[in-house]
Amino acid sequence: MNRVPDFREQRVEEALRASGASLQRPETAATRRADLRIVSMLDRLSRGAGIFAVTVGLLVLAGWALDIALLKSVGPDWVTMKANTALAFVLAGMALWALQADGKLPGTRLLAGGSAAVVTAIGLLTLVQDLAGWDLGIDQLLFKEPASSIETGSPGRMAPTTALNFLLLGGALQLLGLSGRPWRRIVQPLALAVLLVSVLTALGYAYGVESLYQIRPYASMAIHTSVMFIVLSLAVLCAPAGRNWISIIVSRGVGGVMLRGAWLPSVVFLILLGSLRLLGEQFGFYQTEFGLALMVLSAILVLTVLLWRSAILLDRADAEREYSAEARAQLAAIVETTGDAIVSRAPDGTMLSWNAGAEKILGYYAVEMIGRSVSVQTGACV
C-alpha cells in the first residue's frame, strides 16, 4: 500500500472530492431545511386553489346562463365577471389541479397543457382586439351582454388588465408542466406579475381609487376577478414545481422564521391599517394630517413588536446552533483522538468517515476509504 501524507485534519468533504466521489447538494439551504408541515400545507392550499377556481368559474357561468346578477357580480352596481373570464378561470383551475395530480391519473399532463394553452389564447386574443381595434367575435361567443352594462365598453369583453393576467397566468401554468428547470425559473416572475397587478386592483376597490382598477373608461377588472387572480397566482407560487423564490418561507432556518414572523403579518397589518385610516377620515373622525401621523405611529409600534419578536427567535436559534456546533466539535475531537477504529457508512455502503484509530488498526488512510463503497468486517464500524 502506498503511504500518503497525514490527512487526519482534512474535512470529510475534501476527502470525498479527493477520492473522486460525487457530491449531491440540495438546491438551496432553505430547501434542505424546509419545514415539512408548512410544505404539506402549501401543497394542500395549491390543490384547493385549483378546485376553488373551477367552482367560482362555474358559478359565474351559471349566473350568465340563468341571468342571476349576484353570481355575475358581487353587487348590483359592481362590474360583472365576463363569461370568457369565468371560462378561463375554470380552465386555469383545471390546469392547476391536473399539474398537482400529475402521475396519479392518466391524461393529467395533457389536460394541464391543453387547459393552460386555451387560457393563454383567451388572454392573447383579447389583447389583440384591444390593441388593433378588432372584433374577433369571441367576447359574446358564450353569452350575450347588453351594451349598457356597467363599465363595459365592448359587450362581453374583459378588461385589458384581465386579459394580460390570463396571458401571464396561462404561460406560467404551461411552463409549470415542463420538466426542464430553466423553463420553470420563468414561472415565478410571471406569477408575481399577476399577483402585483391583482393586488393593486384589489387595493383600488378597498380604498375607493378608481384609477387603480379602471384602466380606461368602461374597462375595469371586477373585484372578484382580482381576488381569483390573487388566489391562482399564489397557488402557482406555492406549487411544488414553482416553489423556488419563496422556498425561503418554508425554511426552518432563521430566514424562514423572520419572514413568517415579521414580513407576512406586516403586510396584512399595513393593508388593514390603511383601510382603517381611510374610514376614519371619511367619517370625519380626524383630518388627513392627524390620520397620517396616527398611521405612521401605529405602523412603527406594530413593526417594532414584530421585529423584536423575530429578533428574539433568531437570537435563540443562533444560540442553539452555536451549542450544537460546539457539541459536534467535541464529539469529533473524541472520535479523532480515540485509539479505537470508528468509521461510518451510508446505507449503500459508501464510507463517510474514517478516524485515526481506523487508520492505525485497519491500515488504510481516510483519503483512501472515504467515498468508496466497500464492505468492512470489523466490530468497530458504526
C-alpha positions in Angstrom: 0.0 0.0 0.0 1.4 3.4 -0.9 1.7 5.7 2.1 0.2 9.1 1.8 0.6 12.3 3.9 -1.4 12.5 7.0 -5.0 13.7 6.3 -6.4 13.4 9.8 -7.2 17.1 9.9 -8.8 17.2 6.5 -12.5 17.7 6.3 -14.7 14.8 5.1 -15.9 16.9 2.1 -12.4 17.5 0.9 -11.6 13.8 1.3 -14.7 12.9 -0.8 -13.6 15.2 -3.6 -10.0 13.8 -3.4 -11.3 10.3 -3.7 -13.4 11.1 -6.8 -16.8 10.7 -5.2 -19.6 12.9 -6.4 -21.4 15.2 -4.0 -25.1 15.9 -4.5 -26.2 19.0 -2.7 -29.7 20.4 -2.3 -30.5 23.4 -4.5 -30.6 25.8 -1.6 -30.2 25.8 2.2 -33.9 26.7 2.5 -34.8 23.6 0.6 -32.5 21.4 2.7 -34.1 22.8 5.9 -37.7 23.0 4.8 -40.4 22.7 7.4 -42.4 19.7 6.2 -45.6 20.8 7.9 -45.6 24.1 6.1 -44.7 22.4 2.8 -47.6 20.0 3.2 -49.9 22.9 4.0 -48.8 24.8 0.9 -49.3 21.7 -1.3 -52.9 21.4 0.0 -53.6 25.1 -0.5 -52.3 24.9 -4.1 -54.5 21.9 -4.9 -57.5 23.5 -3.2 -57.0 26.8 -5.1 -57.5 24.9 -8.4 -60.8 23.4 -7.2 -61.8 26.8 -5.9 -61.2 28.5 -9.2 -63.2 25.8 -11.1 -66.1 26.2 -8.6 -66.2 30.0 -8.8 -65.9 30.0 -12.6 -68.8 27.5 -12.9 -70.9 29.6 -10.6 -70.3 32.7 -12.7 -71.1 30.8 -15.9 -74.3 29.6 -14.2 -75.1 33.2 -13.4 -74.8 34.1 -17.0 -76.9 31.2 -18.2 -79.6 31.8 -15.6 -79.3 35.6 -15.6 -78.5 35.8 -11.9 -76.9 39.2 -11.2 -75.5 38.1 -7.8 -73.4 35.3 -9.4 -72.1 37.6 -12.2 -71.1 40.5 -9.9 -70.6 41.0 -6.2 -73.2 43.8 -6.0 -75.9 45.4 -8.2 -73.7 48.4 -9.1 -70.5 46.4 -9.5 -68.6 45.3 -12.6 -69.5 41.8 -13.8 -67.1 39.0 -14.4 -67.4 38.3 -18.1 -68.2 34.9 -19.4 -64.9 34.4 -21.1 -63.2 35.4 -17.8 -65.2 32.7 -15.9 -64.3 30.1 -18.5 -60.6 31.0 -18.3 -60.8 30.6 -14.5 -62.3 27.1 -14.9 -59.6 26.1 -17.3 -56.8 27.6 -15.2 -58.2 25.8 -12.1 -58.3 22.5 -14.1 -54.7 23.0 -15.3 -53.5 23.7 -11.7 -55.3 20.7 -10.3 -54.0 18.5 -13.1 -50.4 19.6 -12.5 -50.8 18.7 -8.8 -52.2 15.2 -9.8 -49.6 14.6 -12.5 -48.6 10.9 -12.4 -51.5 9.8 -10.3 -54.2 9.8 -13.0 -53.9 9.1 -16.8 -54.0 12.1 -19.1 -53.4 14.8 -16.4 -50.4 16.2 -18.2 -52.3 16.6 -21.5 -55.3 18.2 -19.6 -53.0 20.6 -17.9 -51.2 21.6 -21.0 -54.3 22.0 -23.1 -56.2 24.0 -20.5 -53.3 26.3 -19.9 -52.9 26.8 -23.7 -56.6 27.9 -24.0 -56.2 30.3 -21.1 -53.2 31.9 -22.8 -55.0 32.1 -26.1 -58.0 33.8 -24.5 -55.8 36.5 -23.0 -53.7 36.9 -26.1 -56.7 37.2 -28.5 -58.4 39.7 -26.2 -55.3 41.9 -26.0 -55.0 41.8 -29.8 -58.6 43.0 -30.1 -57.9 45.9 -27.7 -54.6 46.9 -29.4 -55.7 46.5 -33.0 -59.3 47.7 -32.6 -60.6 44.4 -34.0 -63.7 42.4 -33.0 -62.9 38.7 -33.5 -66.4 37.7 -32.2 -65.0 35.8 -29.1 -66.4 38.2 -26.5 -70.0 37.1 -26.8 -69.4 33.7 -28.1 -70.9 32.1 -24.9 -73.5 34.6 -23.8 -74.8 38.0 -25.0 -74.3 41.0 -22.8 -76.2 44.3 -23.3 -74.2 47.3 -24.4 -75.4 49.2 -21.3 -73.6 47.0 -18.8 -71.7 48.8 -16.1 -68.1 49.9 -17.1 -68.2 47.8 -20.2 -67.0 49.5 -23.4 -67.3 46.4 -25.6 -70.1 44.0 -24.6 -68.7 40.7 -23.1 -65.1 41.8 -23.3 -62.8 41.5 -20.3 -60.6 44.4 -19.2 -57.1 44.7 -20.7 -55.5 44.0 -17.3 -57.6 40.9 -17.0 -56.5 39.7 -20.5 -52.9 40.5 -19.6 -53.2 38.5 -16.4 -54.6 35.5 -18.3 -51.8 35.7 -20.8 -49.2 35.6 -18.0 -51.0 33.1 -15.9 -51.5 30.7 -18.8 -47.9 30.9 -19.7 -46.9 30.2 -16.1 -49.1 27.2 -16.0 -47.7 25.8 -19.2 -44.1 26.3 -18.0 -45.0 24.7 -14.7 -45.8 21.5 -16.5 -42.4 21.3 -18.3 -39.7 19.2 -16.8 -36.8 21.5 -17.7 -35.5 23.5 -14.7 -34.5 26.6 -16.8 -38.1 27.0 -18.1 -39.5 26.7 -14.6 -37.5 29.6 -13.4 -39.7 31.9 -15.5 -42.8 30.7 -13.7 -42.1 32.9 -10.6 -41.8 36.3 -12.5 -45.0 35.6 -14.4 -46.9 34.6 -11.3 -45.6 37.6 -9.3 -46.6 40.0 -12.1 -50.1 38.6 -12.0 -50.1 38.9 -8.2 -48.9 42.5 -8.2 -51.5 43.7 -10.8 -54.3 41.9 -8.9 -53.3 43.2 -5.5 -53.2 46.7 -6.9 -56.7 46.3 -8.3 -58.0 44.9 -5.0 -56.4 47.9 -3.1 -58.1 50.2 -5.6 -61.5 48.7 -4.6 -60.7 48.7 -0.9 -59.5 52.3 -0.9 -62.0 53.6 -3.5 -59.4 54.7 -6.0 -60.9 54.0 -9.5 -57.6 54.7 -11.3 -56.1 51.5 -9.7 -58.7 49.2 -11.2 -60.1 51.1 -14.2 -57.5 51.2 -17.0 -59.7 53.3 -19.2 -63.3 54.4 -19.1 -65.7 51.5 -19.3 -62.9 48.9 -18.9 -62.5 47.7 -15.3 -61.4 44.4 -13.7 -64.2 43.1 -11.4 -63.4 42.8 -7.7 -63.9 39.0 -7.6 -61.8 38.7 -10.7 -58.9 40.3 -8.9 -59.4 38.0 -5.9 -59.3 34.9 -8.1 -56.1 36.1 -9.8 -54.5 36.6 -6.3 -55.6 33.1 -5.3 -54.3 31.4 -8.5 -51.0 33.3 -8.6 -50.3 32.4 -5.0 -51.2 28.8 -5.8 -48.7 28.7 -8.7 -46.0 30.1 -6.4 -46.8 27.5 -3.8 -47.0 24.6 -6.2 -44.0 22.2 -5.7 -42.6 22.7 -9.2 -42.9 26.5 -8.9 -41.7 26.9 -5.4 -38.3 28.5 -6.0 -38.0 32.1 -4.9 -40.4 31.6 -2.0 -38.8 28.4 -0.8 -37.2 30.5 2.0 -40.7 30.9 3.5 -40.9 27.2 4.3 -37.4 27.0 5.7 -36.8 26.1 9.3 -33.8 28.4 9.2 -33.5 32.0 10.6 -34.6 33.5 7.2 -37.8 31.5 7.2 -38.6 32.3 10.8 -38.1 36.0 10.1 -40.3 36.1 7.1 -43.1 34.1 8.7 -42.9 36.0 12.0 -42.4 39.6 10.7 -42.9 40.1 7.0 -46.2 38.3 6.4 -48.0 39.8 9.4 -46.6 43.2 8.5 -48.2 43.1 5.0 -51.6 42.1 6.4 -51.4 44.8 9.1 -50.4 47.6 6.8 -53.3 46.9 4.4 -55.8 46.8 7.3 -54.3 50.0 8.8 -54.6 51.9 5.6 -58.3 50.9 5.4 -59.0 52.0 9.0 -57.3 55.3 8.4 -59.3 56.0 5.3 -62.6 55.1 7.0 -61.7 57.4 9.9 -61.2 60.3 7.5 -64.3 59.6 5.6 -66.4 59.5 8.7 -64.8 62.8 9.9 -63.1 61.5 13.0 -59.9 63.3 12.1 -58.2 65.3 9.3 -55.7 63.9 6.8 -52.6 65.2 8.7 -53.8 63.6 12.0 -54.7 60.3 10.2 -51.3 60.2 8.6 -49.5 60.7 11.9 -51.7 58.1 13.6 -51.0 55.6 10.8 -47.2 56.1 10.9 -47.1 55.8 14.7 -49.3 52.6 14.7 -47.1 51.1 11.9 -43.9 51.9 13.9 -45.3 50.3 17.1 -46.6 47.1 15.4 -43.5 46.6 13.2 -41.3 47.1 16.3 -43.1 44.4 18.1 -42.9 42.0 15.2 -39.3 42.7 14.5 -38.4 42.5 18.3 -40.2 39.1 18.5 -38.3 37.9 15.4 -35.0 39.1 16.8 -35.6 37.1 20.0 -36.4 33.9 18.0 -33.4 34.4 15.7 -31.1 35.0 18.7 -32.4 31.9 20.4 -31.9 29.8 17.2 -28.4 31.2 16.9 -27.5 30.2 20.4 -28.8 26.7 19.8 -26.8 26.5 16.6 -23.6 27.5 18.4 -24.3 25.0 21.2 -24.8 22.2 18.6 -21.6 23.2 16.7 -19.6 23.0 20.0 -21.1 19.7 20.8 -20.3 18.3 17.3 -16.8 19.7 17.6 -16.3 18.0 20.9 -17.6 14.7 19.6 -15.4 14.9 16.5 -12.4 15.5 18.7 -13.2 12.5 20.9 -13.7 10.3 17.8 -10.4 11.5 16.2 -8.3 11.0 19.3 -9.6 7.7 20.5 -7.5 4.7 19.8 -10.4 2.6 18.6 -11.3 2.3 14.9 -14.5 4.3 14.3 -16.0 4.6 10.8 -19.4 5.4 9.4 -21.1 4.3 6.3 -24.1 5.3 4.2 -26.9 2.8 3.6 -25.4 1.9 0.3 -22.1 1.1 1.9 -20.2 4.3 0.9 -17.7 5.3 3.6 -18.5 8.7 5.1 -15.8 9.0 7.9 -12.7 7.2 8.9 -10.9 8.2 12.1 -7.2 8.0 13.0 -7.8 4.8 15.0 -9.2 3.1 11.9 -6.1 4.2 10.0 -3.8 2.5 12.6 -5.8 -0.6 13.1 -7.1 -1.3 9.6 -4.1 0.0 7.7 -5.8 2.4 5.3 -5.8 6.2 5.4 -9.0 8.2 5.4 -8.4 9.6 1.9 -8.2 6.1 0.5 -11.5 4.9 2.0 -13.9 7.9 2.3 -16.2 8.0 -0.7 -15.6 4.4 -1.7 -18.2 1.6 -1.4 -16.6 -1.2 0.5 -17.5 -3.9 2.9 -15.6 -3.6 6.2 -15.6 -6.5 8.6 -14.9 -5.1 12.0 -16.9 -4.6 15.1 -15.7 -1.0 15.4 -17.8 0.1 12.4 -20.8 2.3 13.1 
